[in-house]
Amino acid sequence: MLKIGFIGAGTVGTALAILLSEKGYRFVGASRKSKTPAGGSSKTVSNLRMLGSNQEVADIADLVFITTPDDAIAAVVSEVNWRSGQSVVHCSGADSTDVLEPACKAGAVVGGFHPLQTFAGIEQAVSNIPGSTFAIEAEEPLKTTLKEMAVNLGGNAIELNAEDKAAYHAAAVFACNYLVTLVKLSTDLWQTFSIPPDKATQSLLPLLRGTLNNIENIGIPNCLTGPIARGDTGTITKHINTLEEKAPALVSTYREMGRQTVPISLAKGKIDEQRSKELETILAKK
């Protein structure tokens, strides 16, 4: 049976180890920079022992997952003595397998295995990873091994080339990280009418869930609602005027998001070219 080890047993590494262990994968060891256990999870991997160094993990594992922060991957790979036939896989979304070149030169097979998911903590990651998409960059036979892991985790796999990784990860940032930012901007605006952030967030959550439900079940562009979807120039003008008065720092963001939304509305078919041009004029920077 394939012997698996982890270098960097933080949130991502620990969550993957827990989930893969539940699917019967054999773990032989892990290492982490911090000597204290990774917190945030009541679950453990009973057969995953902590080792004293990254080299110890590499010496006994057939497949090594490098789950350190992205900026540390290159240094970690260059400091370890790899062996021919060994598999070395990082879990970075933005980096290609080029960052694993020292392992490749030593004869190891290299790959990328990125769960398209958010990792706020170990418990959350363990809960969220099943069913996720996994971006895989690898040659055979490692590619098949990683695809099987994705399926065993209840997910699906997409294949990426090295030149695809940065765009893929930027897309994830738009969908995940900047959604957090947009909600923060919304709750800030609620404070202009004296609703505190925690109550604003709770009030907005059903709207967010409804939007995600519509995206899933109706799809883009048909799920788009709101004033731009309706071509409601009067409401958009009111929004801009109010923002200029109460939250001027948000005006440029509102205008840009609006401009990006107009083509979606046009594709939905609820507005025509003339109305789309009127919207674009209103949303243009002054």
DRENBALUM-778660 format. One record per residue (C-alpha): residue in three letters; x, y, z. Coordinates in nm, 4 decimals. Layout:
N
rest ala; xx X; yy Y; zz Z $
...
END
This chain:
286
rest met; xx 0.0000; yy 0.0000; zz 0.0000 $
rest leu; xx 0.1187; yy 0.3507; zz -0.0854 $
rest lys; xx 0.2876; yy 0.5159; zz 0.2134 $
rest ile; xx 0.1891; yy 0.8820; zz 0.2479 $
rest gly; xx 0.3566; yy 1.1607; zz 0.4442 $
rest phe; xx 0.2938; yy 1.5299; zz 0.4998 $
rest ile; xx 0.5392; yy 1.8173; zz 0.5232 $
rest gly; xx 0.3521; yy 2.1036; zz 0.6842 $
rest ala; xx 0.0744; yy 1.9601; zz 0.8996 $
rest gly; xx -0.1258; yy 2.2801; zz 0.9383 $
rest thr; xx -0.4899; yy 2.3353; zz 0.8464 $
rest val; xx -0.4819; yy 2.1962; zz 0.4909 $
rest gly; xx -0.2442; yy 1.9098; zz 0.5661 $
rest thr; xx -0.4257; yy 1.8019; zz 0.8794 $
rest ala; xx -0.7689; yy 1.8181; zz 0.7153 $
rest leu; xx -0.6522; yy 1.6136; zz 0.4160 $
rest ala; xx -0.4812; yy 1.3622; zz 0.6442 $
rest ile; xx -0.7979; yy 1.3189; zz 0.8498 $
rest leu; xx -1.0217; yy 1.2745; zz 0.5474 $
rest leu; xx -0.7889; yy 1.0442; zz 0.3547 $
rest ser; xx -0.7273; yy 0.8386; zz 0.6673 $
rest glu; xx -1.1020; yy 0.7864; zz 0.6943 $
rest lys; xx -1.0900; yy 0.6491; zz 0.3390 $
rest gly; xx -0.8252; yy 0.3922; zz 0.4285 $
rest tyr; xx -0.5064; yy 0.5589; zz 0.3078 $
rest arg; xx -0.1885; yy 0.4661; zz 0.4955 $
rest phe; xx 0.0089; yy 0.7456; zz 0.6625 $
rest val; xx 0.3621; yy 0.7051; zz 0.7897 $
rest gly; xx 0.4540; yy 1.0464; zz 0.9266 $
rest ala; xx 0.4283; yy 1.4226; zz 0.9184 $
rest ser; xx 0.6373; yy 1.7237; zz 1.0088 $
rest arg; xx 0.5582; yy 2.0848; zz 1.0831 $
rest lys; xx 0.7550; yy 2.3977; zz 1.1588 $
rest ser; xx 0.5754; yy 2.4503; zz 1.4877 $
rest lys; xx 0.6289; yy 2.1882; zz 1.7547 $
rest thr; xx 0.2822; yy 2.2436; zz 1.8979 $
rest pro; xx -0.0092; yy 2.0451; zz 1.7538 $
rest ala; xx -0.2263; yy 2.2048; zz 1.4912 $
rest gly; xx -0.5349; yy 2.3309; zz 1.6711 $
rest gly; xx -0.8958; yy 2.3626; zz 1.5744 $
rest ser; xx -0.9993; yy 1.9999; zz 1.5376 $
rest ser; xx -1.1259; yy 1.7369; zz 1.7741 $
rest lys; xx -1.0403; yy 1.4712; zz 1.5163 $
rest thr; xx -0.6990; yy 1.3074; zz 1.4849 $
rest val; xx -0.5190; yy 1.0685; zz 1.2532 $
rest ser; xx -0.4322; yy 0.7796; zz 1.4794 $
rest asn; xx -0.1643; yy 0.6337; zz 1.2542 $
rest leu; xx -0.0022; yy 0.9652; zz 1.1585 $
rest arg; xx 0.3015; yy 1.0229; zz 1.3801 $
rest met; xx 0.4848; yy 1.3501; zz 1.4013 $
rest leu; xx 0.8495; yy 1.3308; zz 1.2939 $
rest gly; xx 1.1375; yy 1.5575; zz 1.3826 $
rest ser; xx 1.2264; yy 1.6810; zz 1.0350 $
rest asn; xx 1.1067; yy 1.7114; zz 0.6766 $
rest gln; xx 1.3805; yy 1.4739; zz 0.5676 $
rest glu; xx 1.2469; yy 1.1998; zz 0.7935 $
rest val; xx 0.9103; yy 1.2269; zz 0.6207 $
rest ala; xx 1.0713; yy 1.2092; zz 0.2768 $
rest asp; xx 1.2834; yy 0.9093; zz 0.3769 $
rest ile; xx 0.9883; yy 0.6862; zz 0.4652 $
rest ala; xx 0.7022; yy 0.8074; zz 0.2415 $
rest asp; xx 0.6294; yy 0.7028; zz -0.1151 $
rest leu; xx 0.4082; yy 1.0075; zz -0.1692 $
rest val; xx 0.4837; yy 1.3321; zz 0.0132 $
rest phe; xx 0.2299; yy 1.6124; zz 0.0310 $
rest ile; xx 0.3882; yy 1.9551; zz 0.0858 $
rest thr; xx 0.1172; yy 2.1572; zz 0.2579 $
rest thr; xx 0.3232; yy 2.4508; zz 0.3783 $
rest pro; xx 0.2337; yy 2.8122; zz 0.2911 $
rest asp; xx 0.2975; yy 2.8748; zz -0.0795 $
rest asp; xx 0.5988; yy 3.0977; zz -0.0217 $
rest ala; xx 0.7739; yy 2.8227; zz 0.1738 $
rest ile; xx 0.7368; yy 2.5441; zz -0.0851 $
rest ala; xx 1.0487; yy 2.6232; zz -0.2878 $
rest ala; xx 1.2718; yy 2.6376; zz 0.0197 $
rest val; xx 1.1297; yy 2.3138; zz 0.1619 $
rest val; xx 1.1768; yy 2.1248; zz -0.1630 $
rest ser; xx 1.5346; yy 2.2438; zz -0.2067 $
rest glu; xx 1.6355; yy 2.1365; zz 0.1453 $
rest val; xx 1.5194; yy 1.7746; zz 0.1177 $
rest asn; xx 1.7062; yy 1.4867; zz -0.0446 $
rest trp; xx 1.4500; yy 1.3199; zz -0.2680 $
rest arg; xx 1.4794; yy 0.9803; zz -0.4366 $
rest ser; xx 1.3974; yy 0.8449; zz -0.7802 $
rest gly; xx 1.0428; yy 0.7176; zz -0.8215 $
rest gln; xx 0.9097; yy 0.9028; zz -0.5197 $
rest ser; xx 0.6011; yy 1.1245; zz -0.5638 $
rest val; xx 0.6114; yy 1.4839; zz -0.4369 $
rest val; xx 0.2890; yy 1.6862; zz -0.4461 $
rest his; xx 0.2147; yy 2.0402; zz -0.3345 $
rest cys; xx -0.1304; yy 2.1784; zz -0.2545 $
rest ser; xx -0.0840; yy 2.5333; zz -0.3840 $
rest gly; xx -0.3531; yy 2.6806; zz -0.6030 $
rest ala; xx -0.1339; yy 2.9405; zz -0.7720 $
rest asp; xx 0.2004; yy 2.7602; zz -0.8092 $
rest ser; xx 0.2706; yy 2.5135; zz -1.0872 $
rest thr; xx 0.4823; yy 2.2033; zz -1.0447 $
rest asp; xx 0.7814; yy 2.4127; zz -1.1590 $
rest val; xx 0.8346; yy 2.5017; zz -0.7938 $
rest leu; xx 0.9083; yy 2.1318; zz -0.7299 $
rest glu; xx 1.2009; yy 2.1264; zz -0.9759 $
rest pro; xx 1.4630; yy 2.0077; zz -0.7192 $
rest ala; xx 1.2536; yy 1.6970; zz -0.6533 $
rest cys; xx 1.2030; yy 1.6427; zz -1.0247 $
rest lys; xx 1.5774; yy 1.6644; zz -1.0882 $
rest ala; xx 1.6315; yy 1.3984; zz -0.8219 $
rest gly; xx 1.4049; yy 1.1633; zz -1.0164 $
rest ala; xx 1.0838; yy 1.2134; zz -0.8209 $
rest val; xx 0.7445; yy 1.2398; zz -0.9911 $
rest val; xx 0.5865; yy 1.5754; zz -0.9088 $
rest gly; xx 0.2315; yy 1.7045; zz -0.9023 $
rest gly; xx -0.0170; yy 1.9609; zz -0.7753 $
rest phe; xx -0.3340; yy 1.8750; zz -0.5819 $
rest his; xx -0.5378; yy 2.1784; zz -0.4836 $
rest pro; xx -0.8764; yy 2.1509; zz -0.3107 $
rest leu; xx -1.0921; yy 2.4369; zz -0.4388 $
rest gln; xx -1.2188; yy 2.5211; zz -0.0945 $
rest thr; xx -1.1834; yy 2.7715; zz 0.1886 $
rest phe; xx -0.9756; yy 2.6811; zz 0.4945 $
rest ala; xx -1.0836; yy 2.8956; zz 0.7887 $
rest gly; xx -0.9939; yy 2.6172; zz 1.0356 $
rest ile; xx -0.9415; yy 2.2423; zz 1.0529 $
rest glu; xx -1.2975; yy 2.1567; zz 1.1552 $
rest gln; xx -1.4356; yy 2.3767; zz 0.8764 $
rest ala; xx -1.1956; yy 2.2286; zz 0.6211 $
rest val; xx -1.2825; yy 1.8707; zz 0.7187 $
rest ser; xx -1.6495; yy 1.9583; zz 0.6754 $
rest asn; xx -1.6091; yy 2.1538; zz 0.3500 $
rest ile; xx -1.3587; yy 1.9492; zz 0.1483 $
rest pro; xx -1.5830; yy 1.6505; zz 0.0633 $
rest gly; xx -1.7552; yy 1.7240; zz -0.2645 $
rest ser; xx -1.5057; yy 1.9913; zz -0.3668 $
rest thr; xx -1.3293; yy 2.0239; zz -0.6994 $
rest phe; xx -0.9590; yy 1.9349; zz -0.6987 $
rest ala; xx -0.7228; yy 2.0993; zz -0.9460 $
rest ile; xx -0.4599; yy 1.8472; zz -1.0541 $
rest glu; xx -0.1369; yy 1.9065; zz -1.2403 $
rest ala; xx 0.0677; yy 1.5882; zz -1.2850 $
rest glu; xx 0.1949; yy 1.3296; zz -1.5280 $
rest glu; xx 0.0940; yy 0.9643; zz -1.5243 $
rest pro; xx 0.0857; yy 0.7485; zz -1.3179 $
rest leu; xx 0.0652; yy 1.0128; zz -1.0433 $
rest lys; xx -0.2210; yy 1.1879; zz -1.2210 $
rest thr; xx -0.4420; yy 0.8801; zz -1.1886 $
rest thr; xx -0.3486; yy 0.8400; zz -0.8207 $
rest leu; xx -0.4478; yy 1.1986; zz -0.7443 $
rest lys; xx -0.7704; yy 1.1688; zz -0.9435 $
rest glu; xx -0.8624; yy 0.8610; zz -0.7415 $
rest met; xx -0.7988; yy 1.0558; zz -0.4204 $
rest ala; xx -1.0306; yy 1.3329; zz -0.5375 $
rest val; xx -1.3047; yy 1.0807; zz -0.6151 $
rest asn; xx -1.2542; yy 0.9050; zz -0.2807 $
rest leu; xx -1.3028; yy 1.2406; zz -0.1104 $
rest gly; xx -1.6393; yy 1.2700; zz -0.2826 $
rest gly; xx -1.5136; yy 1.5359; zz -0.5192 $
rest asn; xx -1.4249; yy 1.5752; zz -0.8832 $
rest ala; xx -1.0994; yy 1.6580; zz -1.0563 $
rest ile; xx -1.0020; yy 1.9097; zz -1.3216 $
rest glu; xx -0.6687; yy 1.8984; zz -1.5025 $
rest leu; xx -0.4609; yy 2.2148; zz -1.5287 $
rest asn; xx -0.1430; yy 2.3050; zz -1.7104 $
rest ala; xx 0.1311; yy 2.5124; zz -1.5503 $
rest glu; xx 0.0216; yy 2.8282; zz -1.7315 $
rest asp; xx -0.3351; yy 2.7886; zz -1.6032 $
rest lys; xx -0.2620; yy 2.7964; zz -1.2313 $
rest ala; xx -0.2446; yy 3.1724; zz -1.1641 $
rest ala; xx -0.5689; yy 3.2444; zz -1.3509 $
rest tyr; xx -0.7394; yy 2.9513; zz -1.1777 $
rest his; xx -0.6354; yy 3.0790; zz -0.8365 $
rest ala; xx -0.7299; yy 3.4397; zz -0.9176 $
rest ala; xx -1.0769; yy 3.3116; zz -1.0074 $
rest ala; xx -1.0981; yy 3.1436; zz -0.6669 $
rest val; xx -1.0034; yy 3.4721; zz -0.5011 $
rest phe; xx -1.2883; yy 3.6507; zz -0.6812 $
rest ala; xx -1.5418; yy 3.3857; zz -0.5825 $
rest cys; xx -1.4312; yy 3.3327; zz -0.2231 $
rest asn; xx -1.2075; yy 3.6016; zz -0.0746 $
rest tyr; xx -1.3711; yy 3.8967; zz -0.2452 $
rest leu; xx -1.7154; yy 3.7701; zz -0.1495 $
rest val; xx -1.6031; yy 3.8247; zz 0.2102 $
rest thr; xx -1.4920; yy 4.1750; zz 0.1125 $
rest leu; xx -1.8250; yy 4.2532; zz -0.0525 $
rest val; xx -2.0174; yy 4.1396; zz 0.2549 $
rest lys; xx -1.7880; yy 4.3563; zz 0.4707 $
rest leu; xx -1.8635; yy 4.6574; zz 0.2475 $
rest ser; xx -2.2343; yy 4.5832; zz 0.2773 $
rest thr; xx -2.2222; yy 4.5658; zz 0.6566 $
rest asp; xx -2.0225; yy 4.8891; zz 0.6640 $
rest leu; xx -2.3003; yy 5.0570; zz 0.4680 $
rest trp; xx -2.5613; yy 4.9249; zz 0.7111 $
rest gln; xx -2.3796; yy 5.1126; zz 0.9853 $
rest thr; xx -2.4798; yy 5.4395; zz 0.8151 $
rest phe; xx -2.8339; yy 5.3622; zz 0.9322 $
rest ser; xx -2.7196; yy 5.2422; zz 1.2746 $
rest ile; xx -2.7310; yy 4.8639; zz 1.2263 $
rest pro; xx -2.4207; yy 4.6991; zz 1.3837 $
rest pro; xx -2.2039; yy 4.4604; zz 1.1763 $
rest asp; xx -2.3110; yy 4.1389; zz 1.3505 $
rest lys; xx -2.6818; yy 4.2082; zz 1.2987 $
rest ala; xx -2.6167; yy 4.3264; zz 0.9432 $
rest thr; xx -2.4328; yy 4.0033; zz 0.8643 $
rest gln; xx -2.7118; yy 3.7885; zz 1.0031 $
rest ser; xx -2.9663; yy 3.9893; zz 0.8039 $
rest leu; xx -2.7699; yy 3.9500; zz 0.4802 $
rest leu; xx -2.7010; yy 3.5762; zz 0.5130 $
rest pro; xx -3.0442; yy 3.4603; zz 0.3848 $
rest leu; xx -2.9944; yy 3.6863; zz 0.0821 $
rest leu; xx -2.6500; yy 3.5356; zz 0.0222 $
rest arg; xx -2.7842; yy 3.1825; zz 0.0548 $
rest gly; xx -3.0680; yy 3.2637; zz -0.1828 $
rest thr; xx -2.8212; yy 3.4030; zz -0.4354 $
rest leu; xx -2.6027; yy 3.0908; zz -0.4183 $
rest asn; xx -2.9121; yy 2.8743; zz -0.4527 $
rest asn; xx -3.0135; yy 3.0643; zz -0.7646 $
rest ile; xx -2.6644; yy 3.0397; zz -0.9124 $
rest glu; xx -2.6712; yy 2.6626; zz -0.8555 $
rest asn; xx -3.0231; yy 2.5961; zz -0.9773 $
rest ile; xx -3.0863; yy 2.8638; zz -1.2413 $
rest gly; xx -2.7337; yy 2.9527; zz -1.3491 $
rest ile; xx -2.5709; yy 3.2673; zz -1.4841 $
rest pro; xx -2.7011; yy 3.4895; zz -1.6438 $
rest asn; xx -3.0623; yy 3.3940; zz -1.5584 $
rest cys; xx -3.0080; yy 3.4137; zz -1.1821 $
rest leu; xx -2.9171; yy 3.7838; zz -1.1962 $
rest thr; xx -3.1699; yy 4.0074; zz -1.0195 $
rest gly; xx -3.1725; yy 4.3696; zz -0.9056 $
rest pro; xx -3.1753; yy 4.7107; zz -1.0705 $
rest ile; xx -2.9181; yy 4.6367; zz -1.3411 $
rest ala; xx -3.1029; yy 4.3174; zz -1.4362 $
rest arg; xx -3.4177; yy 4.5309; zz -1.4685 $
rest gly; xx -3.2465; yy 4.8233; zz -1.6391 $
rest asp; xx -3.3611; yy 5.0479; zz -1.3555 $
rest thr; xx -3.1521; yy 5.3586; zz -1.4216 $
rest gly; xx -3.3384; yy 5.5675; zz -1.1655 $
rest thr; xx -3.2547; yy 5.3347; zz -0.8770 $
rest ile; xx -2.8909; yy 5.3109; zz -0.9782 $
rest thr; xx -2.8675; yy 5.6903; zz -0.9894 $
rest lys; xx -3.0145; yy 5.7059; zz -0.6377 $
rest his; xx -2.7570; yy 5.4518; zz -0.5182 $
rest ile; xx -2.4670; yy 5.6513; zz -0.6562 $
rest asn; xx -2.5947; yy 5.9798; zz -0.5140 $
rest thr; xx -2.6443; yy 5.8246; zz -0.1706 $
rest leu; xx -2.3017; yy 5.6606; zz -0.1722 $
rest glu; xx -2.1364; yy 5.9875; zz -0.2708 $
rest glu; xx -2.2952; yy 6.1434; zz 0.0351 $
rest lys; xx -2.2712; yy 5.8655; zz 0.2952 $
rest ala; xx -1.9883; yy 5.6357; zz 0.1799 $
rest pro; xx -1.7806; yy 5.8036; zz -0.0904 $
rest ala; xx -1.5072; yy 5.5397; zz -0.0645 $
rest leu; xx -1.7547; yy 5.2840; zz -0.2043 $
rest val; xx -1.8575; yy 5.4800; zz -0.5138 $
rest ser; xx -1.5787; yy 5.3568; zz -0.7416 $
rest thr; xx -1.6356; yy 4.9950; zz -0.6338 $
rest tyr; xx -2.0106; yy 5.0242; zz -0.6939 $
rest arg; xx -1.9534; yy 5.1750; zz -1.0390 $
rest glu; xx -1.7019; yy 4.9067; zz -1.1427 $
rest met; xx -1.9144; yy 4.6183; zz -1.0157 $
rest gly; xx -2.2085; yy 4.7700; zz -1.1997 $
rest arg; xx -2.0151; yy 4.7946; zz -1.5254 $
rest gln; xx -1.9164; yy 4.4290; zz -1.4940 $
rest thr; xx -2.2816; yy 4.3380; zz -1.4317 $
rest val; xx -2.4312; yy 4.5131; zz -1.7361 $
rest pro; xx -2.3149; yy 4.2429; zz -1.9853 $
rest ile; xx -2.4701; yy 3.9757; zz -1.7618 $
rest ser; xx -2.8010; yy 4.1629; zz -1.7687 $
rest leu; xx -2.7795; yy 4.1989; zz -2.1461 $
rest ala; xx -2.7121; yy 3.8246; zz -2.1800 $
rest lys; xx -3.0196; yy 3.7525; zz -1.9652 $
rest gly; xx -3.2260; yy 3.9334; zz -2.2263 $
rest lys; xx -3.4189; yy 4.1652; zz -1.9954 $
rest ile; xx -3.2569; yy 4.4813; zz -2.1302 $
rest asp; xx -3.1643; yy 4.5859; zz -2.4835 $
rest glu; xx -2.8491; yy 4.7459; zz -2.6233 $
rest gln; xx -2.9878; yy 5.0958; zz -2.5804 $
rest arg; xx -3.0651; yy 5.0449; zz -2.2120 $
rest ser; xx -2.7264; yy 4.8804; zz -2.1562 $
rest lys; xx -2.5557; yy 5.1905; zz -2.2976 $
rest glu; xx -2.7629; yy 5.4117; zz -2.0678 $
rest leu; xx -2.6550; yy 5.1996; zz -1.7699 $
rest glu; xx -2.2907; yy 5.2164; zz -1.8739 $
rest thr; xx -2.3118; yy 5.5952; zz -1.9042 $
rest ile; xx -2.4542; yy 5.6299; zz -1.5528 $
rest leu; xx -2.1928; yy 5.3952; zz -1.4115 $
rest ala; xx -1.8994; yy 5.5609; zz -1.5910 $
rest lys; xx -1.6477; yy 5.7411; zz -1.3742 $
rest lys; xx -1.6970; yy 6.1147; zz -1.3527 $
END
